[in-house]
Amino acid sequence: MNLRQRIADRARSARLRDGTRVFLRPLRETDLSHAQEYFASLSEQSRYLRFMIPTPTLTAETLAQAAKTLHEVGAAITVAVVDHGDREELIGGARVVPTDRRGIAEFAVSLADAWQGRGIGAVLLREVVRLGRALGYHHVEGLVLTQNTRMLTVARRARFRVQPDHRDLSVTIVSRALHP
Ligand SMILES: CC(C)(COP(=O)(O)OP(=O)(O)OC[C@H]1O[C@@H](n2cnc3c(N)ncnc32)[C@H](O)[C@@H]1OP(=O)(O)O)[C@@H](O)C(=O)NCCC(=O)NCCS
């Protein structure tokens, strides 16, 4: 990584209530080799809440989808990392991808279990809004399991609209209009 890239990567960060600084940067090709490690940092429950089905292993398909966003128009993944000096720890991410509805993107966020409950969810949702705007969408929308009350709390606080999916009440639709 060259110096310019390092400076750009360090440009966006958030300070948590406990003082920890979390950096936000675009997913890089080299991060994919750490994907299994990140997946292992998610409990069975967190994987279920993120993927909405039991997900015991990180499949080649999921990895290929992440790799695709590196080059896909209208798609982006931001990763959240903590700098431990000698190494960077990947602790979470926010993903925005196109839907077949013009101007509307789908998003998802996830955090390693050890980093949940520290206010990073709100940081990731702000990043979803930033990415959505930067990519030119007028709405971002995510599907959340209705049982995922923590995510719904974070979304409401971040001024997302939270409404049941009338086709399937186990799912809640979380959306936000992206006015410039
Ligand atoms: C959902 C997720 C992104 C939330 O991020 P987070 O940083 O853990 O959330 P926070 O710690 O900021 O919690 C936000 C608030 O929810 C509240 N909360 C925690 N658990 C809760 C629960 N079970 N029910 C209701 N509210 C809850 C907390 O009180 C907290 O408020 P506080 O900041 O005043 O203490 C994260 O937990 C996660 O990655 N979960 C697994 C994957 C997932 O669910 N992804 C969403 C699919 S799009």
The ligand as an SDF file (V2000), in Angstrom:
LIG
                    3D

 48 50  0  0  0  0  0  0  0  0999 V2000
  -27.0430   -5.0460   14.4210 C   0  0  0  0  0  0  0  0  0  0  0  0
  -25.6790   -4.4640   14.6950 C   0  0  0  0  0  0  0  0  0  0  0  0
  -25.0770   -3.8760   13.3950 C   0  0  0  0  0  0  0  0  0  0  0  0
  -25.8890   -3.3200   15.7250 C   0  0  0  0  0  0  0  0  0  0  0  0
  -24.6700   -2.6980   16.0020 O   0  0  0  0  0  0  0  0  0  0  0  0
  -24.1550   -2.5090   17.5100 P   0  0  0  0  0  0  0  0  0  0  0  0
  -22.9860   -1.5930   17.4400 O   0  0  0  0  0  0  0  0  0  0  0  0
  -23.9650   -3.8230   18.1410 O   0  0  0  0  0  0  0  0  0  0  0  0
  -25.3490   -1.7530   18.1820 O   0  0  0  0  0  0  0  0  0  0  0  0
  -25.2510   -0.8140   19.4320 P   0  0  0  0  0  0  0  0  0  0  0  0
  -24.3220   -1.3240   20.4320 O   0  0  0  0  0  0  0  0  0  0  0  0
  -25.0070    0.5650   18.9670 O   0  0  0  0  0  0  0  0  0  0  0  0
  -26.6990   -0.9520   20.0360 O   0  0  0  0  0  0  0  0  0  0  0  0
  -27.6380    0.0420   19.7880 C   0  0  0  0  0  0  0  0  0  0  0  0
  -28.6570    0.0860   20.8540 C   0  0  0  0  0  0  0  0  0  0  0  0
  -29.5040   -1.0720   20.7890 O   0  0  0  0  0  0  0  0  0  0  0  0
  -29.8480   -1.4280   22.1090 C   0  0  0  0  0  0  0  0  0  0  0  0
  -29.9700   -2.8780   22.1590 N   0  0  0  0  0  0  0  0  0  0  0  0
  -29.0010   -3.7850   22.3670 C   0  0  0  0  0  0  0  0  0  0  0  0
  -29.5090   -5.0190   22.3330 N   0  0  0  0  0  0  0  0  0  0  0  0
  -30.8260   -4.8740   22.1270 C   0  0  0  0  0  0  0  0  0  0  0  0
  -31.8950   -5.7830   22.0110 C   0  0  0  0  0  0  0  0  0  0  0  0
  -31.6940   -7.0980   22.0860 N   0  0  0  0  0  0  0  0  0  0  0  0
  -33.1280   -5.2840   21.7730 N   0  0  0  0  0  0  0  0  0  0  0  0
  -33.3430   -3.9560   21.6720 C   0  0  0  0  0  0  0  0  0  0  0  0
  -32.3680   -3.0510   21.7650 N   0  0  0  0  0  0  0  0  0  0  0  0
  -31.1240   -3.5080   22.0040 C   0  0  0  0  0  0  0  0  0  0  0  0
  -28.7510   -0.9950   23.0140 C   0  0  0  0  0  0  0  0  0  0  0  0
  -29.3530   -0.5090   24.2060 O   0  0  0  0  0  0  0  0  0  0  0  0
  -28.0570    0.0910   22.2590 C   0  0  0  0  0  0  0  0  0  0  0  0
  -28.3730    1.3100   22.8320 O   0  0  0  0  0  0  0  0  0  0  0  0
  -27.2810    2.1320   23.6590 P   0  0  0  0  0  0  0  0  0  0  0  0
  -26.2590    2.5600   22.6380 O   0  0  0  0  0  0  0  0  0  0  0  0
  -28.0470    3.2580   24.2050 O   0  0  0  0  0  0  0  0  0  0  0  0
  -26.7280    1.1830   24.6760 O   0  0  0  0  0  0  0  0  0  0  0  0
  -24.6840   -5.4890   15.2620 C   0  0  0  0  0  0  0  0  0  0  0  0
  -25.1340   -5.9040   16.5500 O   0  0  0  0  0  0  0  0  0  0  0  0
  -24.5060   -6.7250   14.3630 C   0  0  0  0  0  0  0  0  0  0  0  0
  -23.6490   -6.7590   13.5230 O   0  0  0  0  0  0  0  0  0  0  0  0
  -25.3210   -7.7780   14.5550 N   0  0  0  0  0  0  0  0  0  0  0  0
  -25.2130   -9.0080   13.7710 C   0  0  0  0  0  0  0  0  0  0  0  0
  -25.5070   -8.8230   12.2920 C   0  0  0  0  0  0  0  0  0  0  0  0
  -26.8160   -8.1100   12.0380 C   0  0  0  0  0  0  0  0  0  0  0  0
  -27.7580   -8.2330   12.7780 O   0  0  0  0  0  0  0  0  0  0  0  0
  -26.8680   -7.3500   10.9320 N   0  0  0  0  0  0  0  0  0  0  0  0
  -28.0530   -6.6200   10.5650 C   0  0  0  0  0  0  0  0  0  0  0  0
  -28.6070   -7.1390    9.2610 C   0  0  0  0  0  0  0  0  0  0  0  0
  -28.6870   -5.8040    8.0660 S   0  0  0  0  0  0  0  0  0  0  0  0
  1  2  1  0
  2  3  1  0
  2  4  1  0
  2 36  1  0
  4  5  1  0
  5  6  1  0
  6  7  2  0
  6  8  1  0
  6  9  1  0
  9 10  1  0
 10 11  2  0
 10 12  1  0
 10 13  1  0
 13 14  1  0
 14 15  1  0
 15 16  1  0
 15 30  1  0
 16 17  1  0
 17 18  1  0
 17 28  1  0
 18 19  1  0
 18 27  1  0
 19 20  2  0
 20 21  1  0
 21 22  1  0
 21 27  2  0
 22 23  1  0
 22 24  2  0
 24 25  1  0
 25 26  2  0
 26 27  1  0
 28 29  1  0
 28 30  1  0
 30 31  1  0
 31 32  1  0
 32 33  2  0
 32 34  1  0
 32 35  1  0
 36 37  1  0
 36 38  1  0
 38 39  2  0
 38 40  1  0
 40 41  1  0
 41 42  1  0
 42 43  1  0
 43 44  2  0
 43 45  1  0
 45 46  1  0
 46 47  1  0
 47 48  1  0
M  END
$$$$
